[in-house]
Amino acid sequence: MDKDNGTIRKRGKSRGLSHRHTIIPDWTGANTDALVRAIERAAFTGGALRFGYSRDGGAYAIGIYGDGEPYTVYSPAGDDLVDWLTDIADLFDVIADDQASARRGKKTPPQDDVT
């Protein structure tokens, strides 16, 4: 801190820095039912999820594996995380339905009757 004519100012403020995030994401407060459902649906299809934070620390980062090329979605700390996790679980439900349809569509070659 610098003294400036008897007042104190913070160095960050004098350099134009600011605190952009007033809400800090914290996975420990996440709804466990929504987390478990998203993980379970991803695992059921052979996919996976990765949980972390954005580089700047202002958002949840959720890596999605099993929907084509892996990618990461970001949920701002102020958004409803349950909605995000529900959407991800629903995505994997669609993938599971697609996988089931593909299995039903495969025809197995006829078996010779061995008696």
C-alpha positions in Angstrom: 0.0 0.0 0.0 1.1 3.5 -0.7 0.5 6.6 1.4 -0.8 9.3 -0.8 -1.3 12.7 0.9 -2.2 11.0 4.2 -4.6 8.5 2.6 -3.9 4.9 1.9 -4.6 3.4 -1.5 -4.2 -0.2 -2.6 -1.7 -0.9 -5.3 -4.1 -3.1 -7.3 -6.7 -0.3 -7.4 -4.1 2.2 -8.7 -3.2 -0.3 -11.5 -6.8 -0.8 -12.6 -7.2 -4.2 -11.0 -10.6 -5.2 -9.7 -12.3 -8.1 -8.1 -14.5 -9.4 -10.9 -16.0 -12.3 -9.0 -18.2 -11.6 -6.0 -19.4 -15.2 -5.8 -16.7 -17.8 -5.6 -17.6 -21.3 -6.9 -17.2 -24.2 -4.4 -17.9 -27.8 -5.3 -18.4 -28.7 -1.6 -21.7 -26.8 -1.7 -23.0 -28.6 -4.8 -26.1 -30.7 -4.7 -24.9 -34.3 -4.2 -28.0 -35.9 -5.8 -27.5 -33.8 -9.0 -23.7 -34.7 -9.0 -24.3 -38.4 -8.5 -27.0 -38.5 -11.2 -24.7 -36.7 -13.8 -21.8 -39.0 -12.9 -24.0 -42.1 -13.0 -25.5 -41.2 -16.4 -22.1 -40.5 -17.9 -20.6 -43.7 -16.6 -23.5 -45.7 -17.9 -22.8 -44.7 -21.4 -19.0 -45.2 -21.1 -18.4 -41.4 -20.7 -16.8 -39.5 -17.9 -16.9 -36.1 -16.3 -14.1 -33.9 -14.9 -14.8 -31.3 -12.3 -12.8 -28.2 -11.6 -12.8 -24.5 -11.9 -12.1 -22.0 -14.6 -8.6 -20.5 -14.8 -9.7 -17.2 -13.3 -11.6 -19.1 -10.5 -15.0 -17.5 -11.3 -16.8 -20.5 -12.7 -17.2 -24.2 -12.3 -15.6 -26.2 -15.1 -17.1 -29.5 -16.1 -15.2 -31.6 -18.7 -17.4 -33.9 -20.8 -16.1 -37.1 -22.3 -18.2 -39.4 -24.3 -20.1 -36.9 -26.5 -17.7 -36.8 -29.5 -14.5 -34.9 -28.9 -14.0 -34.0 -25.2 -15.0 -30.5 -24.2 -15.5 -28.3 -21.2 -18.5 -26.3 -20.2 -18.4 -23.5 -17.7 -21.1 -22.6 -15.2 -20.7 -19.2 -13.6 -20.7 -19.3 -9.8 -24.0 -17.4 -9.6 -25.9 -19.8 -11.9 -27.9 -22.7 -10.7 -25.5 -25.6 -10.7 -28.3 -28.1 -10.3 -29.7 -27.0 -13.7 -26.3 -27.4 -15.3 -25.8 -30.9 -13.8 -29.4 -31.9 -14.8 -28.7 -30.8 -18.4 -25.5 -32.9 -18.5 -27.3 -35.9 -17.1 -30.0 -35.4 -19.7 -27.4 -35.2 -22.4 -26.1 -38.6 -21.4 -29.6 -39.9 -21.3 -29.9 -39.0 -25.0 -26.6 -40.6 -25.7 -27.8 -43.8 -23.9 -31.0 -43.8 -26.0 -28.9 -43.4 -29.1 -26.6 -46.3 -28.1 -29.7 -48.5 -27.3 -31.2 -47.7 -30.7 -27.9 -48.5 -32.4 -27.8 -51.9 -30.7 -31.3 -52.7 -31.6 -30.6 -51.7 -35.2 -27.7 -54.1 -35.5 -28.7 -57.4 -37.0 -27.0 -60.5 -35.7 -26.0 -63.0 -38.4 -28.2 -66.1 -38.4 -26.9 -68.9 -36.4 -26.7 -72.4 -37.8 -29.0 -74.8 -36.0 -26.8 -77.3 -34.3 -28.8 -80.1 -32.8 
